[in-house]
Amino acid sequence: MTQKKSGRVPTRKIMDTLAAMYPDAHCELHFRNPFELLIATILSAQSTDRQVNKVTERLFAKYPAPEDFLSLSEEELAEEIRGLGLYRNKSKNILQTCRILVEQYQGEVPAEREALEKLPGVGRKTANVVLSNAFGVPALAVDTHVQRVSNRLGLADSDNPLETEKQLTRRIPREEWSIAHHRLIWHGRRICSARNPKCGICDLAPYCRFAKNQG
């Protein structure tokens, strides 16, 4: 995944170019509050945002709060989210998480990383997504797109998501972490795909180690 180092990485130019390419970049999961984002992000593992949004549109209409989810059995919730990957495991985690939210947090989603990461089905990436998008806390979640794109550009040099996050947050100003996350994802989905990336039409090609190696 990582590319051979070849001099200083122009981080500022890369960030500015991404900003120009994706001025409207944002979270593509649909949500109206922290709880909906938390559930949608748990559901997004091994599923596309588009698939998740289709499921959550009807799911949240029927079950808008943690208390409502607790009226379901694992089997009933699994049936509601059946179109998504790992749906049985997600059903179990979501119901356990809803129970914790009701019993320990009065039905509210905690805004602290440590508390979020203790919830079933919530790892560092999901916690970062919720902190950043629901609570406005600077965070940079590393998913497969961020991992791939940041390594190709030379912004990071690691196959490990946590190490990639550490390297990115050292390079990128804290106030830009959240928007950088979205721009890197949008770039990964639209141009810098895992297979057959569109280097020929990419404005980042002049700064990209991966693109240079393709020539």
Salt bridges, closest charged atoms under 4 A:
ASP16 OD1 - ARG12 NH2 2.99
GLU28 OE1 - ARG189 NH1 2.55
GLU28 OE2 - ARG190 NH2 3.09
GLU36 OE2 - ARG32 NH2 2.53
ASP49 OD2 - ARG189 NH2 2.93
GLU79 OE1 - ARG82 NH1 3.44
GLU80 OE1 - ARG58 NH1 3.75
GLU80 OE2 - LYS62 NZ 2.73
GLU114 OE2 - LYS118 NZ 3.82
GLU117 OE2 - ARG113 NH1 3.58
GLU117 OE2 - ARG124 NH1 3.98
ASP157 OD2 - LYS5 NZ 2.25
GLU163 OE2 - ARG170 NH2 3.77
GLU165 OE1 - ARG124 NE 2.76
GLU176 OE2 - ARG12 NH1 2.95
